[in-house]
Every structure is written in structure tokens, then in C-alpha cells.
Amino acid sequence: MRDDRKKIGAVVATAMSVTIVVGAGLLALAGLSYAYAGRLGYLPWLLVAAAMLPLLEIFSYFGRTHPSAGGVVGYVRASLGPRAATVAETIVLGTFTLGIPAISLIGAGYLRQVAGAVSVTEGALGVVTVAFVAGIVGLRVSGAIQTAIAVSIVGGLMTVGVGFLCSAHPPPAAAVALEDAAAWHGVLRAVPVILFAFTGWELTAFLAEDMRDPRRDLPTSIWASFVIVTALYLFIAWIVATYALPDDRWKVAPVAQLANEWLGAAGRGWVGAIGALLVVANVVAAFVSVSRAIFAAGRDGLLPRFVGRLDRRGAPTRAMLLTYAVFVAVIAAAGLGAVRIDTLLQLAGQNFFVLYLLAVVGYVSIHRGGARRWIGYVAAVAVLGMMSLFSVEGLVYCGGLAALGLWLGRPVRTAACAD
């Protein structure tokens, strides 16, 4: 992480941001949006994208002013102090170490379409092993591969959409009037489904110390990836909402249906390959980000100090080994039936928004006497709206992590002062 020749620039950082944010869920979410909102199924995507703007401005601001491998934790430390940072760091560790293995298990279902008789557990273990190897090889090499995969994913999905449009019949029904109250009710019901398609930039923040010029590259990668991801989402969602027929296949596997209408069985194979690439790229990028969060936690003293040390190559190998071991343990526990995948997602998924809220509060604290505080207020309203969807179980888990962070905060702070 110290050798600039081994670090990544804005292009690779953008590609990794794209692969972190865009997961295999995209292949189904446009259909769910259509199921709720019908011909207005593209509007939930537009609403969520608009709600993300102030949040991304906040992440961009902190990326320019306080870039570090601590990511969101570093932002909270700079704005709210060390004890709040320990709370944030505890939530980060408790969230990512459950959430990313859960995503690997879900993505393994797509891999089975390509790899045949591989079980879900075997597929998930295979993906995190690939991610670990990519991390050990280094971002200079694996980042270039991630860039090629990101281009293939975005280009492949756009090609499916354009190919369908070139071969499609006229839309089956006229557009729904925007004044239709029932249609808007469906749009609002679809928003919670779409929310998680716009999470991931908080993971990008942990890559700051892997960038050659993080004060420039991190904000650039955030905004560039947001434009790319939003354009892709809206394009696919608009096509599905406009051309979908009253057939459950459009609701369950809309992208596969687009490809099937255009290319037949070959199109379905194409989408299966894109799904496999999405899974691998998503987990690889997320693994690298989480390993940096664990490295920062060791450096901060929340985890044993040796976890926060670099090897002779300047790489956080110990943190990557620990990340891999934790991911394998969680996947194995799920494979043995000790924990359900939906439970992992329920416990970890909503904590992303708690991290958003902490960053927002920190931003408002810094700018409380200036005009920029209004960006924070708008972002706070958006995040609190998202948090209203929390489950009781998730709240208890998040509260437990926060309480643990508060308890650990004083010893960690004292140790830091002693150093």
C-alpha cells in the first residue's frame, strides 16, 4: 500500500466502484420494480438515485479531505471523535463480515447456471477464494482484470438492451399517466426493493490508501461510477417497464427475458455468463474493501495490532487472511444450516444505512455554521426514511454492535493516547 507503482488510478477505482455497487441482483430487480409499479417501473430507480445525491456529495467531501483505509470510520473519527469512530468501526466489522458472505451465497446460485452441479456452499467458497487470491496478487493486476470485467458487464447488459430494442415489437400498452395515484402507490412500494441496488459506495471509501491520489481519485470514482451505474439501471428498468408482457418471467428474470426475446437460448446463456461475472467481480471488489477495513481496525487497536501491519511488499496480507478465514467460517455455518442466508442479510443489510447516518451527522457537525449543512439535512431525511424500513431483529443487532463499540471506545481511545 506504500508503493505508488502498485496503486490504482481513477479508472480502476471507478471500475471497482461499479463492480461493488452492481451485483447480480440487477438481473432480477428491474422485474420486481415492474411488478410493483407497472409501466412506471423505472421511476423508483430515478427516485432512489436522486435521494443518493446528497449522500454521495458527503462521501465525496470526506474522500477529498480525510481519505484513509478506515473509510467511513475515518470520516466519523475526523468529525465526531474517536469514541464515535469505535462505534462505527464495530458496526462496520459486524456488518461486512456477515453481509459479504451472504452476497457470495446468493451469487453462487447464478454460478450454478455456468458451473453445473456445484453446490451453493461450494460456489460461495470458490468465489471468496478467487477474491482472496486476487487480493494477494495485488490491485495493480487484479484491478486491471476488474476493469475489463466491469467493461464487459456494463457493455454486455447495454448490448442486451439495445439488441432487444432493435428487435422488439411496439410496446404492448400505452404509458400510464403520471397523475395516476394508484400507479404512484406502486412506485413508492418499489422504492425499498431498489434501495440496496444503490449501496456500495461506503465500501469504495475503504480503498483510499490503495489509490495513487485518493483526494482526487476517490471523489472521481464515486461520481463517475454513480453516473455509469444509474444510466445502466435506468436503461434496463425503462425497457422492462415499457415492453414487459403480463408474464411472470418478466417479473422474475427480466434481463434473461430481454436476451431470450432477442437471441433465444443463446441470449439466456449470455445473461448467465454476465451473472457469473457480476458475482465474481462484486465479491472480489468487496473482499478487498473489507480487508482494508479490517486492516484499519487492527491499526486503530480495535483488533489485535498485528492485523494492522503490512508485509514486506507493503500489502495488508494478515488482514486479508483474517478476512478470508471469517468469510469461510460464515459460509460454512450457512452451509451446515447453523444460520440462514436471509438472516445474515436481515442482520447486516440495513447497517449500511446506519453508517450513512453517522457520516451525515459528522458532515453536519463540521458544517453546522455554513450553507453546506443543508446538504447534510437533506441527506439525513433520506437516510432516516430508509431506516424506517428496518426490522426489529436488525435494530437489536445494530444496537448491540453500537453498545459494544461504546464499551470498547474508552480503552481504544486510551491506548491511542498512550501511543
N, C-alpha and C positions, 0 to 999 in steps of 0.2 A: 504493500500500500504506500510505501515511501518512494519508490522508483517511478518517476513520471512516465518513463517509456512503457511501463506496464499498465498505465492507467487509461481510462476511456475518455473519449471526447463527447461532444454534444450529440453526434449522430447515433453512436452506440447507446448512449444514455437514453435517448429518445426511443430507440428500438426496444430497449429493456423495459422502459415505462409502458410501451404499448403491450408487450407480452405479459407484463404484470397485471395490467388492467383488464385486457381482453382475455377471458377464459373460455372454456368450452361451453359455458352456459349460454353464450351468444347464439349458439346453434339452436337453442330452444326458446330463449326469452322473447324474441320477436313474435313467436306464435302465442305465447302467454299474453303478451300485450294485446295482440289481436283478439284473443279470446275474451278479454275484459272490455276492450274499447272499440272493437269492430273496426270500421273504416277510419276511425281516428286513432288507431293503434300506434301511430308514430308520435303523437303528441306527448304521451308520458315520457318518452325519451328526451324530447325537447325541454319539457319542464324540469326534469332532473338535471339535465345539462346546464340549464340556466341557474338552478339552485347551487350548482357546484362552483360557479364563477367566483363568488367571494371567498370560498374556501381555498380555491387554487391560488387566488391572489395572496392569501395569508401564507400558504406553503411556499409560494414563490418569494415572498418577502423574507421569510425566515431562511430560505435557501441562499439568498443573497447575503444575508447579514450574519447567520450563525450556522454555516454548513459543518456537519460532523457525522461520523459513523453512528452517533446516537440518534440521528433523525429527529423524530418528534420529541424524544426525551431531551435532546439538546435544546430544542425550541422552548420547552417548558422550563428547563433549568435557567435559560437566559432571561426569561420573562417572569417566572413565578417563584424561582428559587430552588434550592437543592432538595428540599423535602417533597415538594410537589413533583419534582423530576423523578424521585424514587417511586412515588405512586404511579407515575406514567410508565416508568420502566418495568414495574411489576405487572402492570396491565398489558404492556407490550409482550412480555415473555409468556404470560398466561394466555394470551390471545393467539399469537402466531404459532406457538408450539402445538396448539390444537387445530387451528384453522387451516394451516397449510397441509398437514397430513389428511385432513378431511377432504380438501380440494383434490389431493392426489388420489384418494379412494374414489371420488366421484368421477374424476377424469379417467381412471382405469377402465371404467365402463366403455368409454369411447375407444380406448386402446384395444379392447377385445374385438372390436369390429375389424381391426387390422391384424392383430396378433393371434386371432383364433381362440384356442382353448385355454388361454392364460386366465387364471382366476383374478378376481378384483384385487385381492391382497397381493398376489404376485405382481400384478401390473403396477400397483401403487409402490411396492418396494423397488421395482425396476426403475420407475420414474425418479424416485428420490435418490437412487444410486447413480443414475445418469447425472442428476443435479449435483451430487457430491463430487463426482469426477470432474464435471465442468468447473466447479469451484476450485478444485485443486489445480487443474490445468492453468487457470488464471483467466481474468476477464479480457485480456488482450486477445486471446484466441477464442474463448467461448463467447465473448461479446460480439466478435465478428460473425460467428455462427448464429447467434441470437438475432443479429441484424438481418442476415439472409433469411432466417425463419420468419421474422416479422414482416419482411417484404413479401415473402411467399404467402403468408396468411392473409394480409390485407389485400394483396393483388389477387389471390385466389378467390376470396369472398366477393370482391368487387367484380371480378370476371364472371362469377356465377350470376350476380345480379344483372349485369349488363347483358350477358348471354340470354337470360330469361326474358328481359325486356325486348330484346331483338326478335325473339321467337314467340312472344306471348300474344294471345288474343286480347281484344279490348277488355278493360276492367268489367267484371260481372255486374257491378251496380254503381249507381251514381254516388258521389261523395256525400257523407252525412253533413247536414247543415251545422255550422258551428254554434248556432243558437239552441240546438237540441240538448235540453237539460239531462235527459237520460244518457245521452252519449258522453257528456262531461262527467257524469257519475262514474261511468265505466273507466274514463281516463284517470280519474282520481284513485279508483280502486287498483289500477295497474301500477301506479307510482311506486308503492312499496316493493312490488316484484322487480322493478327496474333498478332500484337503489343500488343493489350490490354490484351491478354492472359498472358503476362509477366509483368503486373503491379500488384502492391500489396505489394511489399517489403517495400515501403515507409510507408505503414500503419503499418507493423510489428514494425518499429522503434519506434512508439509511445507506445509500450508495455514495454519499457525498465525498467521502475520503478516497473513493476509487476513481474519482474524476480528476482530470488534469487541472481544470479551472472551475471548481464547484460553484463559485459565486456567479459565474456566467452559465456554465453548463447545466446546473440543476434547474434554475428557472426556465431556461430554454427548453430543456427536455420535458418539463411539466406542461408548458403551454403548447409545444409542438405535438406532443402525444395526445393532449386533450383535443386538439383540432382534428387529428387523424382519427382518433377513436370515435369522437362524436359524429364526424362525417360518415364513417363506416356504419355506426349504429343507426343513424337516421336513414341512410340509404336503404339498408336491409329492412328496417321496420316499415318504411314507407311503401316499399314494393309489396311486402307481405300484407299490410293493411289495405292496399289498393287492389291487389289481384287475387287474394286468397278466396277460395271457394268454401262453402259450408261442408267441410270435410275435416274430420279430426286430425288427419295427417298434417294439415296446415298449422294446427294448434300445438302439436307435439313435436314435430320436426320440420319447421318451416324452411330452413335453408336446404335441407335434403330434398324437400318437395320442389323448391325452385330449380335445383340441379336436375332432379328427375324429369321435370317438365321440359327442360332444355336438352339434356343429353341421355335421358333414360337411366339404365343401370350403371353406365359409366359415370354419370353425374353423382349417383349415390356413393360410388367408390371414391370419387374426388372429395366429396364432403367428409367421408370417413377419414381420408388422409389429412385433410385440413384439421379435423377434430383431434387427431393424434398429435399433429404439430402444435396445436393450441395447448394441449395438456402438457407436453414436454416443455415447451417454451415457458409456459406460465409457472410451472413448478421450479424450473431451473432458475429463473429470474427471482422468484420469491425466496428460494433457498438461499441464494447469495445475499439477499437483503436481510433475511432473518439471521444468518450467520454474522452479519455485521452488527446487528442489534445485540446479539449475544456477546460478541467481542467487546462492544461498548459497555455492556453490563459488567463484564469482567474488569475492564479498565476503570470503571467507576467504583468498583468494590462491591456491587450488589451480588455478583457471582465471584467465585474464587479468582484471585488476581491472575493466576497463570492462564486463565481463559482469555484474558485481555492482552496477551503478549503476542508479538509477531514472530514468525520463524526467520531463518537466515535469508529467505527470499523476500522478506517484508510482507508475507501473507499471514492472515489470521487462521492458520491451519488448525490450531486447537479448538477455536470457536466453531470451525466447520465440522470437525469430528464430533463435537458435542451436539451440534445441530442435527447431524445425521443420526446419531445414536437416539436422540429424543424422537425424531420423526419415525424411525424404525420401530421404536417401542410403542408409540401411539398407534401406528398402522397394525402392528402385531396384536395389540389389545383389541382393536376393532375386528380384526380377522378371527380372533378367538371368541368373539361375542361379549367381551367384557364391557364394551361401550359401543353405542350405536353412532353411525355417521351423522344422522340428523341431530343427535345430542351434542356432538362436537361442534357442529355448525351453530346450533342454538346457543351454546355457551360462549363461543368465541366470536361469531359473526358480528354481533351488534357492538362489540367493544371497539371496533374500528371507529364508530361514531363518538364514543367516549374520548378517544384520542383526538378526534377532530375538535371536540368541545374544549378540551384542555388547551389545544393550540389557539383556538379562538379567544378563550379567556386571557391567555397570555398576550395575544396581539392587542386586545382592547386595553390591557393593563399598560402596555408600552405606549399606546397612542391615546390614552384617555383624555389628553388635553388638546388633541388635534382632530382634523377632519377625517383622518383615516379610521378613527374609531367607528364611524358609521358602517364601514365595510365589515368590521367585526360584529356590529349589532345585527346586520342583515344575515351574516353567516351564522350567528347564534340562533336566530329564529329558524333558519333552515335546518340546523343540526338538531335543535330541540324538537322540531316537527318529526324528524327521522327517529329520534329517540322515543317518541310517543308510541312507537310500534314495538318496543321491547317486550320480551316475555318475562314473566316473574322469575323463572329459573335463571335467565341470563342476567337479570338485575342482581340476584343473590350472588351469582358467581363474580360479576364485576365488582360488587360491593365488597366481597371477600378479598379480592385481589387488591382493591384500594386500601382496605384496612391493613392488609399485610404490608403494603408499601408504606403506609403511615408508621407502622410499628418498626419497620426496618430503616426508615428515613433518618432517625436520630443517630443510630450507630454508624450508618454510612456517612452521614454528614460529619460526625466527629472524626472518623477515620480520615476523611478527605482533608479536614482542617489540620489534623496532625501531620499529614504528609506535606 
